[in-house]
Amino acid sequence: MAVTLGRYVCGAQCEAQSSELVALLNALAARDDTYQVGASPSITLRCTLETHAGLHAEMVHDTARGLCLWVWWTDGAEPAGMRWLPDCPVNGPGPDGDACCHHLGHKGGHTWELSDPERDMLAAIAPVLYEEEHGAEWPFF
């Protein structure tokens, strides 16, 4: 995976307090056995686009049919809306290049071009924490 230094995921966060949004995400997840949000009255959204100003966005549900549900917000505000958007069709370089995980027409770099320091840190410590907790090696490699 080639990452260009200096190009980072935005990471802007939004605390979504809407019980309707949480209920919707749980209903969608139950349909295809994906991650359940749970009974929490709020969820934290984190912008996955390249660092930018303006509207932030995070994909919250993937249909596996080329459409994803994206939630949008501005700095310091609750979610402003949701949209079903088609996937970005661009794949990374090489014959086995990763697909871009953003929506069609997104601004900024494709996902394989961006560094996400928070995700990188979690990926580095997850195996250690798993082994301490379960007494077994990290099974996800």
N, C-alpha and C positions, 0 to 999 in steps of 0.2 A: 504494500500500500504506500503510494507516494503522497507525502504531505508536504505542502509548501510552508516553510517556516514563516511566521508572521501573518498567516491567514488563519483566523480563529472563528470558532462558533461564537455567536453573539452571547448566549447564556443569560439574557435578560429574563427575569422571573416575574410571574404573576400568580397571586394566590386567588384561585377561583373559588368563591364562596357559594356559588349557585348549586343548590341541591338538585335542580333540574339537569344541570350539566353532568353531575356525578351520576345521577340516575340514568341518563342517556348513555354514558360511557359503560356503565355496568350492564345495561340492556344489550348494547352492541357486543360487548365482550362475551356475554352469556350465549349469544347466538352462534359463535364460532369457537368457543372454549379458549379465548385468549385471556390476557391478564385482566383480573378483576380489580377495579378501583377500591372497592370495599364500602363500608358504611360511613366513612369519614364525611363530614359535611363540607369539606373543601379538598382541593387538590392543588399542587404546585405545578404550574406550567413553566417550561424553560425553552426559550427560543433556540432553535437548532440551525437557523440560517447564519450566513457569514455576518460578522460584526457590522452593524449598520445603525442608522437613526430611523425613526418612524415606526410603522407597524411591526410588531413582533408576531411570530407564529410558531406553533408546534403541532406536529401531526399527532392525533390522539387515537386514531383507529385506521387500520389498513384492511381493506376488503379482500385483498389478494386477487382482485379483478381489475387492477390498474387504477382504482380510485381510493383516495384516502380522505379522512375527515380532518380538517385543519381548524384550529382555534386561533383567533387573532386578538391582539390587545395592544394598547399603547402604554408607555411607561407610566407607572403609578395608578393604573386603572384596572378594573376587572375586565374579563373577556368582552370584546366588542361584537363578536359574532363567530359563526362557524360556517365553513363551506366544504362541500365535497369537491375535490380537485383531482384531475388526472395526474398520475406520476410523471416525473421528469423522465424522458426516454433515453437519456444519455448514460452510457456505460463508461467506466474508467478505462484507462489505456490497457492494451494487451488483450489477448484472446479470452482471458478469464477475468476481465475487469469488473469490479463491483458496480452494481446499478446505483444511480444517484437516489437517495432517499428523500429528496425534496419534491415539491410539486412542479408541474409544468409551468414554465415561465418565471421561476424564482429568480431573484436577483442574487448576485454574489456567486461564490464558488459552489461546485458540486461537493457532495459530502466527502468524497475521498480526497479532495483538495484541502480540506479544513482540519485543523488540529483542535481537539477538545480537551483542554488540560484537566477538567473535572472528570471526564470519562476515562482519560488515560490514568489518572491517579486511582480511580476505583478499580480499573482493570489490573493495576499493579498490586493492590493490597487485597483484592477479593480472594485469591488462592490462599494467602496466608491466613486470613480470617476464617475461611471455610475449613482449612485443616485444623486450626485451633478449636473450632466449634464442633467438628464432626470426627476428628481423629483420622481423617482419610484425605487422600489427595484430591485436589480440585478436579472434578470430572468433566469440565467443559472445554478441554483443549482438543 
